Amino acid sequence: MGTLDPVLLFFIMGLVAGLLRSELRLPAAVYELISMLLLLTIGLKGGIELAKQPVTDLMVQALAVTAMGAALPLIAFPILLWLGRLPRADAASIAAHYGSVSVATYAVAVAYFASQNVSFEEYMPFLLTILEIPAILVGILLARGISKDLQLGVVMHEVFLGKGIVLLVGGLLIGWIAGSEGIAPLKPLFFDLFKGILALFLLEMGLITAAQLGSLRNHGLFLIVFGLCMPLFSSVIGISLGLLLGLSLGGTAMLGILAASASYIAVPAAMRISVPQANPTLSLAASLGVTFPFNVLVGIPLYHSMAAYAFTLMQGGSI
């Protein structure tokens, strides 16, 4: 326990408190505020780094990440439909969750890499933002097919103007326009308090995860196995893509972590509007009840080790 990051101990505290049915809860307004601060901080950091290099240099990475975000739900969907015997709408909705990305998992990974002195490409928030979107569109198309009833304008509004995307993209643009010197006066709020804000966020996530575990018990073993195996498979895809794109070891591991994470903020909101017949309990139980705790407690150091091993194999030298 001595090497466990303190922010993860907050998650465990929330999880245990939730399982013991404690009355502990963060006020809704506080949870809302720390979520906004977390998203804006990640966006600002990405934007500052983005300002240091031409955006056109990132087009290849952006296109590759977009393709990965579209491919992952296409892989997950038949597994959920045929092996899991889930209704089409539920299979498509869960597949979309696992093609998209978890900002909280990314934030924990940032804290983990900082504690391990592992550097990575600082424009990762730019790729994270891109990775939010394609899986939502693919998930909706898998659930509904392409028909006259598809209200593309409503879907696009939900995807691009959802709160999470607006905060991330807004922070990214502000950081990009203002640069590091312009953002410096905001540093005490957004950057110096980052780990404290993350700890409070994870405390609430632990409480929410505990609430989802009850739903998981009602829907059998399949979602548990899927929630553990899908991120492992996706991490291999992400790490392989990082190697192909020539990212650093830290960047490759981070792309593996992004691929392995599952959304529980942007995608549920989009699915609620666009695929209302899907049961949100199933997707949240898998993504939040299984995959999120697995990733933050076990997955992040595991994916880092996998990326390091892949680097050793590719380069034939020391890490």
TARA-V273546 format. One record per helix or strand of 3 or more residues. SS is the DSSP state (alpha for helix, beta for strand). FROM is the first residue (numbers start at 1). TO is the last residue. If there is no record, write none. Layout:
# TARA-V273546
{{SS/FROM/TO} {SS/FROM/TO}}
This chain:
# TARA-V273546
{{alpha/6/19} {alpha/28/50} {alpha/55/83} {alpha/88/99} {alpha/103/115} {alpha/124/144} {alpha/152/160} {alpha/163/190} {alpha/194/218} {alpha/221/244} {alpha/249/260} {alpha/266/274} {alpha/280/315}}
